[in-house]
Amino acid sequence: MLKEKIKSLAGEIHEEVIAIRRHLHQHPELSFKEDKTGQFIAEKLKEFGITHEHGVAENGVVGLIKGRNPDQRIIALRADIDALPITEANEVPYKSKNEGVMHACGHDVHTSSLLGAAKILNTIKEDFEGTIKLIFQPAEEMMPGGASIMIKEGVLENPRPVSILGQHVHPPLEVGKIGLRGGQYMASTDELYMTVTGKGGHGALPQECIDPILITAHILTALQQVVSRNANPSMPTVLTFGKIASTGGATNIIPNEVKLQGTFRTFNDTWRFEAHRRMKKMAESIAEGMGGQCDFNIVVGYPSLFNNEELTAKTRLWAEEYLGTENVVELPIRMTAEDFAYYSQVMPACFYRLGTGNKSKGITSPIHTNTFNVDEDCLKVSTGLMAWLAVQELGESGRVGDEVNG
């Protein structure tokens, strides 16, 4: 059986994939700076005998694995390759060698998994019909997102896939399990930058000043009403300000200005841009009413991620067949964001979560923390499952659909 063949190959290459993951973990690179990472991926694909192109969106790599009748059906598999500006605290042999940079979001796992799946698929290419496009994407962690750039540069053309699959590590899930959710799954994300300007002076003489800190306090409190009093309860919405700093203030000094940075996330684009208008108007009006000014800049970021219902339902069945029904779980919606969403906006897509946690080994740290790590047994699951899903999706006789999912 092909399934058993794939499982056997995943076991055979497990140590090799672990070595790949550890190399990547030791040499992380930030978004738009993944020069050596891209070179490493290209070298591995060359070693595997897989046709590829290096330099898409600068550091991205795109490979093609052609089975029998390569034009029969084309699908895509995607992994992101960049790291985060975090100093690793793990004391492991493969600890990051790049000070202040760490694969704290598991992109080393994503990349090594896709390389492993590619090696399996290339080995069994006589067992399936069609073509598999491998997308190793840079800059997921930084706007405008590597996915948007790769799409603009034609990664989904020549040849054009009919669907795309991607995976992401998920520490809350024990190794051996995966999670899925059809439909809207992850939120859109926009960056908020606000500068509140007043008139500084002596803290003991506030009547001679226009206090931007007090204005900011009123703005922050009022802006939460955009969520609590305007957002439809059926449309989850998050407004968070994570950074606030004054220029020149002290215990007895009222500063001239205050700068803030925040994020706005939701699932509905109509409400998303209406909320932008409301927030900007509210903040500027409050500042003006208190004698100051507010410059409210909104950087529109990633769209919400939509998992094609039909493709996700099929992926669930195939995953259950490969892993067992008990190891495939339903996920709740997430207010986190992913630039895989750009792919989901233009073609049927399925983005699933790979269990990487192991409480018995103390591997429980969340992503984006300096102690994040994975149980590397997940790499046997991830490589085999991705190869299995690719073969099953290639075997579909009809298209999932050509509509744009929004």
C-alpha positions as CSV (number, residue, x, y, z in Angstrom):
1,M,0.0,0.0,0.0
2,L,1.2,3.5,-0.8
3,K,0.3,4.7,2.7
4,E,2.6,2.2,4.3
5,K,5.3,2.9,1.7
6,I,5.2,6.6,2.7
7,K,5.2,5.8,6.4
8,S,8.2,3.6,5.9
9,L,10.1,6.3,4.0
10,A,9.2,8.9,6.6
11,G,10.8,6.6,9.2
12,E,13.9,6.0,7.1
13,I,14.6,9.7,6.6
14,H,13.6,10.8,10.1
15,E,17.1,11.3,11.4
16,E,18.1,13.2,8.2
17,V,15.1,15.5,8.6
18,I,16.0,16.1,12.3
19,A,19.6,17.1,11.2
20,I,18.1,19.5,8.6
21,R,15.8,21.0,11.2
22,R,18.7,21.4,13.7
23,H,20.9,23.1,11.1
24,L,18.2,25.6,10.3
25,H,17.5,26.1,14.0
26,Q,21.2,26.9,14.6
27,H,21.3,29.4,11.7
28,P,18.1,31.4,11.8
29,E,17.7,34.5,9.6
30,L,15.2,37.4,9.9
31,S,12.5,38.2,7.3
32,F,13.9,39.4,4.0
33,K,17.4,38.4,5.1
34,E,17.2,34.6,4.5
35,D,20.1,34.5,2.1
36,K,21.9,31.4,3.6
37,T,18.6,29.7,4.4
38,G,17.5,29.9,0.7
39,Q,20.9,28.7,-0.4
40,F,20.7,25.7,1.9
41,I,17.2,24.8,0.7
42,A,18.3,25.0,-2.9
43,E,21.3,22.8,-2.2
44,K,19.1,20.2,-0.6
45,L,16.7,20.1,-3.5
46,K,19.6,19.7,-5.9
47,E,20.9,16.9,-3.7
48,F,17.5,15.2,-3.9
49,G,17.4,15.6,-7.7
50,I,14.5,18.0,-7.7
51,T,14.2,20.8,-10.3
52,H,14.0,24.2,-8.6
53,E,14.4,27.9,-8.9
54,H,16.2,30.0,-6.2
55,G,15.6,33.8,-5.8
56,V,11.8,34.1,-6.1
57,A,11.0,37.1,-3.9
58,E,14.8,37.4,-3.3
59,N,15.3,34.4,-1.0
60,G,12.4,32.1,-1.8
61,V,12.8,28.7,-3.5
62,V,10.3,27.0,-5.7
63,G,10.6,23.3,-6.7
64,L,8.7,21.0,-9.0
65,I,8.2,17.2,-8.6
66,K,6.6,15.7,-11.7
67,G,4.9,12.4,-11.5
68,R,3.4,10.4,-14.4
69,N,1.3,12.6,-16.7
70,P,2.6,15.8,-15.0
71,D,-0.1,18.0,-16.6
72,Q,-2.9,15.9,-15.2
73,R,-3.2,17.9,-12.0
74,I,-1.0,20.4,-10.2
75,I,-1.0,21.2,-6.5
76,A,1.2,23.2,-4.2
77,L,2.8,22.7,-0.7
78,R,4.1,25.7,1.2
79,A,6.6,26.3,4.0
80,D,7.9,29.6,5.4
81,I,11.6,30.0,6.2
82,D,12.2,33.1,8.3
83,A,12.9,33.5,12.0
84,L,12.1,36.0,14.7
85,P,14.1,38.7,16.6
86,I,14.3,36.7,19.9
87,T,17.3,35.6,21.9
88,E,17.0,31.9,22.5
89,A,17.1,30.7,26.1
90,N,17.1,26.9,25.4
91,E,20.3,25.1,26.3
92,V,20.3,22.5,23.5
93,P,23.1,21.4,21.2
94,Y,21.4,23.1,18.3
95,K,20.8,26.4,20.0
96,S,20.8,29.4,17.7
97,K,24.2,30.7,16.8
98,N,22.8,34.0,15.5
99,E,22.6,36.2,18.6
100,G,19.1,37.8,18.9
101,V,17.6,35.7,16.2
102,M,15.6,32.5,16.8
103,H,13.3,30.1,15.1
104,A,10.7,30.7,17.8
105,C,7.7,30.2,15.5
106,G,8.7,26.8,14.1
107,H,9.6,27.8,10.6
108,D,12.6,25.5,10.9
109,V,10.2,22.7,11.4
110,H,8.0,23.8,8.5
111,T,11.0,24.0,6.1
112,S,12.6,20.7,7.2
113,S,9.2,19.0,7.0
114,L,8.6,20.2,3.4
115,L,12.1,19.1,2.4
116,G,11.4,15.7,3.9
117,A,8.1,15.4,2.2
118,A,9.8,16.5,-1.1
119,K,12.3,13.7,-0.7
120,I,9.6,11.2,-0.1
121,L,7.5,12.4,-3.0
122,N,10.4,12.5,-5.4
123,T,11.2,8.9,-4.4
124,I,7.6,7.7,-5.2
125,K,6.9,10.0,-8.2
126,E,6.2,7.0,-10.4
127,D,3.3,6.1,-8.0
128,F,1.2,9.2,-8.7
129,E,0.1,11.4,-11.6
130,G,0.5,15.1,-11.7
131,T,2.9,17.8,-10.5
132,I,3.7,19.0,-7.0
133,K,4.9,22.6,-6.6
134,L,7.1,23.2,-3.5
135,I,7.0,26.8,-2.2
136,F,9.7,27.7,0.3
137,Q,8.5,31.3,1.2
138,P,10.5,34.1,2.9
139,A,9.3,36.8,5.2
140,E,6.1,35.5,6.7
141,E,6.8,37.4,9.9
142,M,7.0,40.9,8.4
143,M,4.6,43.0,6.3
144,P,3.8,43.0,3.5
145,G,4.5,39.3,3.8
146,G,6.5,37.1,1.5
147,A,3.4,35.3,0.3
148,S,2.0,38.5,-1.3
149,I,5.4,39.2,-3.0
150,M,5.7,35.6,-4.3
151,I,2.2,35.7,-5.7
152,K,2.9,39.0,-7.4
153,E,6.1,37.4,-8.9
154,G,4.0,34.5,-10.3
155,V,4.6,31.7,-7.9
156,L,1.1,30.4,-8.6
157,E,1.5,30.4,-12.3
158,N,3.5,28.3,-14.9
159,P,2.3,25.8,-13.8
160,R,-0.8,27.0,-11.9
161,P,-1.8,24.7,-9.0
162,V,-5.5,24.0,-8.3
163,S,-5.0,24.0,-4.5
164,I,-2.4,24.6,-1.8
165,L,-1.7,23.0,1.5
166,G,0.4,24.4,4.4
167,Q,1.1,23.5,8.0
168,H,2.1,25.2,11.2
169,V,3.5,23.9,14.5
170,H,1.1,23.9,17.4
171,P,2.6,23.3,20.9
172,P,-0.8,22.8,22.7
173,L,-1.3,19.7,20.5
174,E,0.6,16.6,21.6
175,V,3.0,15.2,19.0
176,G,1.2,12.7,16.8
177,K,-1.9,14.8,16.4
178,I,-3.0,17.5,13.9
179,G,-5.8,20.1,14.0
180,L,-8.0,21.6,11.3
181,R,-10.8,24.0,10.8
182,G,-12.8,24.7,7.7
183,G,-13.9,28.2,6.7
184,Q,-12.7,31.3,8.4
185,Y,-9.8,30.3,10.6
186,M,-7.3,33.1,11.3
187,A,-7.9,36.8,11.6
188,S,-6.8,39.7,9.4
189,T,-4.1,41.9,11.0
190,D,-3.5,45.6,10.7
191,E,-0.8,47.7,12.4
192,L,-1.7,50.9,14.2
193,Y,0.7,53.8,14.7
194,M,-0.5,56.8,16.7
195,T,1.3,60.0,17.7
196,V,-0.5,62.3,20.2
197,T,0.9,65.8,20.3
198,G,0.4,68.3,23.1
199,K,2.4,71.0,24.8
200,G,4.9,70.0,27.4
201,G,6.0,71.7,30.5
202,H,6.4,71.5,34.3
203,G,4.3,68.7,35.9
204,A,3.4,71.1,38.7
205,L,1.9,73.6,36.3
206,P,-0.5,71.5,34.1
207,Q,-2.7,74.5,33.5
208,E,0.1,75.8,31.3
209,C,0.4,72.6,29.3
210,I,-1.6,70.4,26.9
211,D,-1.0,67.0,28.4
212,P,-0.6,64.3,25.7
213,I,-0.5,61.5,28.3
214,L,-3.9,62.5,29.6
215,I,-5.2,62.8,26.0
216,T,-3.7,59.4,25.2
217,A,-5.5,57.8,28.2
218,H,-8.8,59.2,27.0
219,I,-8.2,57.9,23.5
220,L,-7.2,54.4,24.7
221,T,-10.3,54.1,26.8
222,A,-12.6,55.4,24.1
223,L,-11.1,53.2,21.3
224,Q,-12.1,50.1,23.2
225,Q,-15.7,51.1,22.6
226,V,-15.1,50.4,18.9
227,V,-14.9,46.7,19.9
228,S,-17.4,46.6,22.8
229,R,-20.1,48.9,21.4
230,N,-19.7,48.7,17.6
231,A,-18.5,45.2,16.6
232,N,-21.2,42.6,15.9
233,P,-20.8,39.7,18.4
234,S,-20.7,37.4,15.5
235,M,-17.5,39.0,14.2
236,P,-14.7,38.4,16.7
237,T,-12.5,41.6,17.0
238,V,-9.4,42.4,18.9
239,L,-7.8,45.9,19.5
240,T,-4.6,45.9,21.4
241,F,-1.9,48.5,22.0
242,G,1.3,46.9,23.0
243,K,3.7,49.8,23.0
244,I,3.5,53.3,24.4
245,A,6.3,55.8,25.0
246,S,6.5,59.6,25.6
247,T,9.2,61.9,24.3
248,G,11.0,63.8,27.1
249,G,8.7,63.1,30.0
250,A,9.7,62.5,33.6
251,T,8.1,62.4,37.1
252,N,7.7,66.2,37.0
253,I,7.8,66.8,33.2
254,I,4.8,66.7,30.9
255,P,6.1,65.6,27.5
256,N,5.3,67.1,24.1
257,E,4.1,63.9,22.6
258,V,3.3,60.2,23.1
259,K,3.7,57.5,20.5
260,L,1.7,54.2,20.5
261,Q,1.8,51.0,18.5
262,G,-1.0,48.5,18.3
263,T,-2.8,45.9,16.3
264,F,-6.4,45.5,15.0
265,R,-7.7,42.0,14.1
266,T,-11.0,40.7,12.8
267,F,-12.6,38.5,10.1
268,N,-14.9,40.7,8.1
269,D,-13.4,43.2,5.6
270,T,-16.5,45.4,5.6
271,W,-16.3,45.8,9.3
272,R,-12.5,45.9,9.3
273,F,-12.4,49.1,7.2
274,E,-15.4,50.6,8.9
275,A,-13.6,50.1,12.2
276,H,-10.5,51.8,10.7
277,R,-12.6,54.9,9.9
278,R,-14.2,55.0,13.4
279,M,-10.9,54.6,15.3
280,K,-9.2,57.3,13.3
281,K,-12.1,59.8,13.7
282,M,-12.5,59.0,17.4
283,A,-8.8,59.5,18.2
284,E,-8.4,62.7,16.2
285,S,-11.6,64.2,17.6
286,I,-10.7,63.5,21.2
287,A,-7.2,65.0,20.8
288,E,-8.6,68.1,19.1
289,G,-11.3,68.5,21.8
290,M,-8.6,68.5,24.5
291,G,-6.4,71.0,22.6
292,G,-3.9,68.6,21.1
293,Q,-3.5,66.6,17.9
294,C,-3.4,63.0,16.9
295,D,-1.8,61.5,13.9
296,F,-3.4,58.0,13.4
297,N,-1.7,55.8,10.8
298,I,-3.1,52.4,9.9
299,V,-1.0,50.0,7.9
300,V,-3.3,47.4,6.3
301,G,-1.8,44.0,6.8
302,Y,-2.6,40.3,6.1
303,P,-6.2,39.3,5.2
304,S,-8.1,36.7,7.1
305,L,-7.2,33.1,6.4
306,F,-10.0,31.1,4.8
307,N,-9.7,27.3,4.7
308,N,-11.7,26.0,1.7
309,E,-14.5,23.9,3.2
310,E,-14.4,21.1,0.6
311,L,-10.6,20.8,0.6
312,T,-10.4,20.9,4.4
313,A,-13.1,18.2,4.7
314,K,-11.1,16.0,2.4
315,T,-7.9,16.7,4.1
316,R,-9.5,15.7,7.4
317,L,-10.5,12.4,6.0
318,W,-7.1,11.7,4.5
319,A,-5.4,12.7,7.8
320,E,-7.7,10.4,9.7
321,E,-6.8,7.6,7.4
322,Y,-3.1,8.2,7.8
323,L,-3.0,9.1,11.6
324,G,-6.2,7.6,13.0
325,T,-9.4,9.4,13.7
326,E,-8.4,10.0,17.4
327,N,-5.4,12.0,16.3
328,V,-7.2,14.6,14.1
329,V,-9.0,17.3,16.1
330,E,-11.2,20.3,15.4
331,L,-9.7,23.7,16.1
332,P,-11.3,27.0,17.2
333,I,-10.8,30.2,15.3
334,R,-7.6,32.1,16.1
335,M,-7.1,35.9,16.4
336,T,-3.5,35.3,15.3
337,A,-2.6,36.0,11.7
338,E,-0.7,34.3,8.8
339,D,0.3,35.5,5.4
340,F,-0.7,32.0,4.1
341,A,-4.0,33.9,4.0
342,Y,-2.9,35.5,0.7
343,Y,-2.9,32.1,-1.0
344,S,-6.3,31.3,0.5
345,Q,-7.7,34.4,-1.0
346,V,-6.9,33.3,-4.6
347,M,-7.3,29.5,-4.6
348,P,-8.6,26.6,-2.5
349,A,-6.3,26.3,0.5
350,C,-6.0,24.3,3.7
351,F,-3.8,25.4,6.5
352,Y,-3.6,22.8,9.3
353,R,-1.8,22.6,12.7
354,L,0.9,20.1,13.6
355,G,1.1,18.8,17.1
356,T,4.6,19.4,18.5
357,G,4.1,19.4,22.3
358,N,5.1,16.7,24.8
359,K,4.2,17.4,28.4
360,S,6.2,14.4,29.7
361,K,9.4,15.9,28.1
362,G,8.6,19.4,29.3
363,I,8.1,20.6,25.8
364,T,5.2,23.0,26.3
365,S,6.4,26.6,25.6
366,P,4.2,28.6,23.2
367,I,5.5,29.9,19.9
368,H,7.1,33.4,19.9
369,T,8.8,32.7,23.3
370,N,12.6,32.3,23.9
371,T,12.0,28.7,25.3
372,F,10.0,27.4,22.3
373,N,11.0,23.9,21.2
374,V,9.4,20.9,19.6
375,D,9.3,17.1,20.1
376,E,11.2,16.1,17.0
377,D,9.1,13.0,16.6
378,C,6.7,15.5,15.0
379,L,9.0,15.5,12.0
380,K,8.2,11.9,11.2
381,V,4.5,12.8,11.3
382,S,4.9,16.0,9.3
383,T,6.9,14.7,6.4
384,G,4.8,11.5,5.9
385,L,1.5,13.2,6.3
386,M,2.3,16.1,3.9
387,A,3.5,13.6,1.3
388,W,0.3,11.5,1.8
389,L,-2.0,14.5,1.6
390,A,-0.2,15.7,-1.6
391,V,-0.7,12.3,-3.3
392,Q,-4.3,12.1,-2.2
393,E,-5.1,15.6,-3.5
394,L,-3.3,14.8,-6.8
395,G,-5.5,11.8,-7.1
396,E,-8.7,13.9,-7.1
397,S,-10.4,13.6,-10.5
398,G,-12.1,17.0,-10.4
399,R,-11.1,20.5,-9.3
400,V,-12.0,21.7,-5.9
401,G,-13.2,25.0,-7.4
402,D,-11.8,28.1,-9.0
403,E,-13.6,30.7,-7.0
404,V,-11.8,33.2,-4.9
405,N,-12.4,32.7,-1.2
406,G,-12.7,35.8,0.8
